[in-house]
Structure formats: C-alpha cells, structure tokens
Amino acid sequence: MACGSARNGPKICLGLKIQPGYKQRVSILILGQGLLGKELVRQTGWDFLSRSRDQFDLTVPEHFARFLTPQSTSKTPRWTTVINCIAHTQTYSPERETHWAVNYQGVADLTDFCNEHEIKLVQISTDYVYANSSHPAAETDVPVHAQNWYSYTKLLGDSYVQLRSKNFLVIRTGHKPKPFPYPQAWTDQRGNFDYVDRIAALIVKAVTAQVQGVLNIGTEAKSIYDLAKQTQPTVLEGHRGPQVPADTTMELSRMAGIIKGNEE
Ligand SMILES: NC(=O)c1ccc[n+]([C@@H]2O[C@H](COP(=O)([O-])OP(=O)(O)OC[C@H]3O[C@@H](n4cnc5c(N)ncnc54)[C@H](OP(=O)(O)O)[C@@H]3O)[C@@H](O)[C@H]2O)c1
C-alpha cells in the first residue's frame, strides 16, 4: 500500500507528506482515467473527467469550456490546477494522425485554454522523449525522442507547454501496471520507471509542492526484468525488439531536492 493517513494528520505517500486542507486551497482536476489517472484519483480523491464516464474529448476544443468552467454565467474556472493524464499511448503504432491530434494538438489547445482561465497545467510526459539523448538525461539536456509518432508528438506537446504556458509543470516519467502482467520481461531496457503507485505518489508530491517547469520523476535505475521480478518472481527473461529504446535513464537530482525539502 503506497499511502496511509493518521487521524487528522497529514496523508503519507512513500514518506511524502500532503498537508491537510491542501484540497481546500488548491482545487485539482485530473483529465483521463487510464492507468495513471485512476491511480492518482485512488491516492488523492481529486476530481476527474474522462472520455468513458463524461464523454470528455481532448481533441474537441469546445469541450474545455463545456466541462472545465461552471455551467453558470460566471467565467471563473472550477479548478486552479489541471493534471493532463490523457494521451494516445499506442507507443509503437505507425499511425500518425491520432498521436498528432491527442498528444500535440489537444495539448496545445488545453494550454491556450488554461492560460486564458489562469489554470496551472500539469502535463504528464514520458521518459521516451529522452530515448536518444545522453544518459542519464537531465531536464536541461536536449530531449531526443524515440523513432515513433508517440514520443515525437509527446515531445511536441512538451515544447508547446514550455513555449506558451504561463503556469506549468511538465513531468517526464514512466509507470507500469502492478503486478507486472506479462510472462516475460526485458533484461536489456533500463530506465527509472516504477510501478504506477510509486510514480503516482511522487507526482502527487510534485503537484502539492507547487513545482514549476520541467521535472524528471522516477526511482533507482533498473531493467524492466528487475522491476517485474519484484511482483512476479517467476517472470522469464526476455529481450526488447529493435524499436524499443535500450536506455531512458534520467537524472533525478531536481526531484530528490524537492523530496528532501519536504522532509526537512
Ligand atoms: N504507461 C506508461 O508506461 C507511460 C510511460 C511514460 C509516460 N506515460 C504517460 O503518462 C500519461 C498517462 O498514461 P497512462 O499510462 O495512464 O495511459 P493509458 O492507460 O493509455 O490512459 C490514457 C487515457 O487517455 C484517454 N484518451 C485518449 N485519447 C483521448 C481523447 N481524445 N479524449 C479523452 N481521453 C482520451 C484514454 O481514454 P479511454 O480510456 O477512453 O481510451 C485513456 O484513459 C500519458 O501522458 C502517457 O503518455 C505513460
């Protein structure tokens, strides 16, 4: 279990404290109920919008005004922070259009909407934007994406947020379902990925600490096989295909500083 809470005390997630009353000061909305969005809601109880429950579609710009502002004459937004967990995640699909529409155009439109309504945008990105960078890649290093539309359009989305947003946090990370769901795991892919509960807890920390800019989030470097063994001891050794990046390790000192600051 990643999180627990003492009566009237701060909620504890992996040793990271979330102060009581935080929800009253900053109202947070999660977009998307995939693997990560669901886990963030499970850990925090923050509001969410999804395609499956609400028919919210990131590629329909009219939906921002319809879903993200009150159904009244007031233009005041309901939420002060939006965490975008929506993406087209068919990582190795050769199809360009949906990746472009969701991961770039949708993120650009959301950025413009958030600016107009003074909402902070937390954009969830991926460690795959560093697939061909020097490793471990820091936030200040040149992100050189993998050779697929997914990571190319995720990097375009990051770039638009960095260029245009007035108040943002771009989080580059990698998270996996728990327990590891496959019979084989790659021994030759390394990164700072971890199970979704651990990564979500770190994201909650960064959001509640009101961090801004670009932030790499992860845990110790390891192979997917090492990670898989933690929850599935009988998992077999496998090898990645040529399209899968061998190394997406990131430099995590900014994240470590944020955690240390909170613990002092
Ligand atoms: N999983 C990983 O290993 C990983 C690694 C690094 C970074 N990331 C990033 O982390 C974020 C969350 O990923 P995840 O693992 O939660 O992925 P996921 O399980 O595939 O969830 C993505 C969600 O986006 C929704 N979606 C897609 N297109 C949409 C649209 N046009 N309008 C509204 N909703 C739409 C999907 O809705 P439906 O349920 O209706 O299809 C789905 O719930 C993404 O930004 C991803 O790029 C993921």
PDBQT file of the ligand as one rigid body, heavy atoms in Angstrom, charges set to zero:
ROOT
HETATM    1  N1  LIG A 301       2.153   3.773 -19.186  1.00  0.00    +0.000 N 
HETATM    2  C1  LIG A 301       3.413   4.118 -19.348  1.00  0.00    +0.000 C 
HETATM    3  O1  LIG A 301       4.315   3.270 -19.313  1.00  0.00    +0.000 OA
HETATM    4  C2  LIG A 301       3.778   5.547 -19.545  1.00  0.00    +0.000 A 
HETATM    5  C3  LIG A 301       5.117   5.840 -19.513  1.00  0.00    +0.000 A 
HETATM    6  C4  LIG A 301       5.520   7.147 -19.613  1.00  0.00    +0.000 A 
HETATM    7  C5  LIG A 301       4.586   8.152 -19.745  1.00  0.00    +0.000 A 
HETATM    8  N2  LIG A 301       3.277   7.855 -19.839  1.00  0.00    +0.000 N 
HETATM    9  C6  LIG A 301       2.337   8.981 -19.961  1.00  0.00    +0.000 C 
HETATM   10  O2  LIG A 301       1.505   9.008 -18.812  1.00  0.00    +0.000 OA
HETATM   11  C7  LIG A 301       0.225   9.534 -19.148  1.00  0.00    +0.000 C 
HETATM   12  C8  LIG A 301      -0.864   8.577 -18.689  1.00  0.00    +0.000 C 
HETATM   13  O3  LIG A 301      -0.674   7.341 -19.384  1.00  0.00    +0.000 OA
HETATM   14  P1  LIG A 301      -1.421   6.008 -18.930  1.00  0.00    +0.000 P 
HETATM   15  O4  LIG A 301      -0.397   5.005 -18.648  1.00  0.00    +0.000 OA
HETATM   16  O5  LIG A 301      -2.450   6.310 -17.909  1.00  0.00    +0.000 OA
HETATM   17  O6  LIG A 301      -2.074   5.653 -20.339  1.00  0.00    +0.000 OA
HETATM   18  P2  LIG A 301      -3.474   4.933 -20.658  1.00  0.00    +0.000 P 
HETATM   19  O7  LIG A 301      -3.755   3.917 -19.621  1.00  0.00    +0.000 OA
HETATM   20  O8  LIG A 301      -3.382   4.524 -22.092  1.00  0.00    +0.000 OA
HETATM   21  O9  LIG A 301      -4.526   6.124 -20.491  1.00  0.00    +0.000 OA
HETATM   22  C9  LIG A 301      -4.659   7.142 -21.444  1.00  0.00    +0.000 C 
HETATM   23  C10 LIG A 301      -6.052   7.710 -21.298  1.00  0.00    +0.000 C 
HETATM   24  O10 LIG A 301      -6.218   8.753 -22.285  1.00  0.00    +0.000 OA
HETATM   25  C11 LIG A 301      -7.561   8.681 -22.712  1.00  0.00    +0.000 C 
HETATM   26  N3  LIG A 301      -7.724   9.301 -24.016  1.00  0.00    +0.000 N 
HETATM   27  C12 LIG A 301      -7.082   9.008 -25.170  1.00  0.00    +0.000 A 
HETATM   28  N4  LIG A 301      -7.500   9.836 -26.147  1.00  0.00    +0.000 NA
HETATM   29  C13 LIG A 301      -8.418  10.665 -25.596  1.00  0.00    +0.000 A 
HETATM   30  C14 LIG A 301      -9.184  11.747 -26.079  1.00  0.00    +0.000 A 
HETATM   31  N5  LIG A 301      -9.118  12.148 -27.358  1.00  0.00    +0.000 N 
HETATM   32  N6  LIG A 301     -10.001  12.391 -25.228  1.00  0.00    +0.000 NA
HETATM   33  C15 LIG A 301     -10.109  11.996 -23.943  1.00  0.00    +0.000 A 
HETATM   34  N7  LIG A 301      -9.415  10.979 -23.413  1.00  0.00    +0.000 NA
HETATM   35  C16 LIG A 301      -8.566  10.319 -24.235  1.00  0.00    +0.000 A 
HETATM   36  C17 LIG A 301      -7.901   7.211 -22.751  1.00  0.00    +0.000 C 
HETATM   37  O11 LIG A 301      -9.293   7.124 -22.665  1.00  0.00    +0.000 OA
HETATM   38  P3  LIG A 301     -10.116   5.771 -22.947  1.00  0.00    +0.000 P 
HETATM   39  O12 LIG A 301      -9.986   5.002 -21.655  1.00  0.00    +0.000 OA
HETATM   40  O13 LIG A 301     -11.490   6.270 -23.218  1.00  0.00    +0.000 OA
HETATM   41  O14 LIG A 301      -9.441   5.123 -24.130  1.00  0.00    +0.000 OA
HETATM   42  C18 LIG A 301      -7.156   6.671 -21.531  1.00  0.00    +0.000 C 
HETATM   43  O15 LIG A 301      -7.976   6.605 -20.399  1.00  0.00    +0.000 OA
HETATM   44  C19 LIG A 301       0.254   9.762 -20.661  1.00  0.00    +0.000 C 
HETATM   45  O16 LIG A 301       0.574  11.117 -20.897  1.00  0.00    +0.000 OA
HETATM   46  C20 LIG A 301       1.397   8.890 -21.152  1.00  0.00    +0.000 C 
HETATM   47  O17 LIG A 301       1.976   9.428 -22.323  1.00  0.00    +0.000 OA
HETATM   48  C21 LIG A 301       2.841   6.571 -19.729  1.00  0.00    +0.000 A 
ENDROOT
TORSDOF 0
